[in-house]
Amino acid sequence: MKKLRIEDKLYLVGYNVDHEYSHLGISDPEVCKTCEKKQCTYVCPASVYTWDEKEQKININYDACLECGTCRFACDYITWKYPRGGFGVAYKFG
Amino acid sequence: MRKKDFDVIVVGAGPAGLAAAYVLAKAGVDVIIIERGKFPGAKNVMGGIFYRKPMDDLIPEFYKEAPVERHIIEQRMWFMDDVSHFSMGIRTQKHNSEPYNCFSVLRAQFDKWFSKKVVEAGALLINETVVTEPIVEDGKVVGVRTDRPQGDLYADCVIAADGVQSFLAKSLGLRKKITPDKVALGVKEIISLSEEQVNDRFGVKDVNEGVTIEITGPFLKGMEGMAWIYTNKSSVSIGIGVIIDDLIKHNMNPNDLLESLKSHPSVLPLIEGGETMEYLAHVIPEGGYKSIPKMYTDGFMVAGDAAMLVDSVHREGSNLAVESGKLAARTYLEAKEAGDFSEKTLSRYQDKLEETFVLQDLKYYRNLPELLEEKRYLLTEYPQFLIDAMVEIYTVDGTPKPEKFRKIKDELKNRFGYVGLAKDLYTIWRKLR
């Protein structure tokens, strides 16, 4: 059986993307520069967070978010809100 | 008189909120249930096993009309390392006749059905609406603010069934900060197979009978977690839940872990050739009894995952959710009778929960999260010993049996020491008293 990457799997998920508002943020992006583990980049099951070496910042691809909230427990600097009503992930099976 | 739009506002249309709203609507209470998803179930994820009893008390024989997948007749427990698994389990015809013990379900479909019953009973359901904060006046919760224009709603009582993130309980200061060692991330896939493939691979005779497999042991490399495979009608739910703190410390990506589970030689034949239909993730509150927040304050009660009501040992959660939602609703009915929604009256909610399996089960396992944190090796080294001993016993290689048993005994002594073994047993016994 072929191994599936997160990108492959996210195609299978239904989303209603909010193009105007990101429900995820980082309260103090300066902290990321000295954060050793950068755990947000690997604990997120949707790979929402990636480290941009050139810009020295975390990029947040919020429209892939599965709304599990793992990042919120994994890092105190991540500001996490629910997407606006009706937006975000919509599972078919659950 | 102060503003009042409804008698009760229920936040969140999962099993806890829906159960609460159902009881209230049936009793003629003016109740609104607010859901942030496009429909109830759109955001809701669990491993996939729903226990009958609390729901059956609410809607007798619900399983005859609800979209359940298969009733479970066999439950297996695997201790697995990288190349072997040691299997235990129970298969019984006692679970193969009505009223059944439990079912596999797909929550997006099940919760949607449940919400229809709640609306039929007379509750008002509003989807696509986020509750942003509680409205507090004179120290009492009197309503909620939503993200809709003019979205303030007022009521006698708010029941927060807003899930593991539980922003309402947090903003009222009812719960302590949830640390990453008290929550697990569960990731799962729905993999399609034909009905016949599921029947054949799991050894059941038709599409109504189902099997569960829970998997733990050294394949988790010392992380605290549990994997599962559940049979649906024409798919399986396969997933793995691991304590978030362990993922962080092991630099582990949850999808990599799920993929390695899927390719394990014990697991692969069960799912081979199937197509992944959906990929899901959700946080599971696994802190147990000691992580339960204060569950009530003036005009406010907390139910389900929001109150951390998950029994991770027996992978039960949705049944605790239904039971707690039901009891919160009944507490409201008593409070209404008395015309008093104060903290003192609503504290009966806690009393009621104490009388049921919900808090009695969680209380029984109250020391377990700490025990496993202290002694992670219990989850790896003992299962590894068990696997190795079984492989030794079942391998016929000319070694006389007495020598094999002596070897196993020596291994036990080498790996744990008799004193260590006695200490571990004593600790487990003491912590579970």
Interface residues (C-beta under 8 A of the other chain):
Chain A: M1 K3 L4 R5 I6 K9 L10 L12 V13 N16 K37 Q39 Y42 V43 P45 A46 L66 E67 C68 G69 T70 R72 F73 A74 W80 Y82 P83 R84 G85 G86 G88 V89 A90 Y91 K92 F93 G94
Chain B: R36 G37 K38 F39 G41 A42 K43 N44 V45 M46 L106 R107 A108 Q109 F110 D111 N127 E128 T129 V130 T146 D147 R148 V164 Q165 F167 I178 T179 P180 V183 L185 V187 E189 I190 S235 I244 L247 I248 N251 M252 N253 P254 N255 E259 K262 S263 L268 I271 E272 G273 G274 T276 M277 E278 Y279 L280 A281 H282 V283
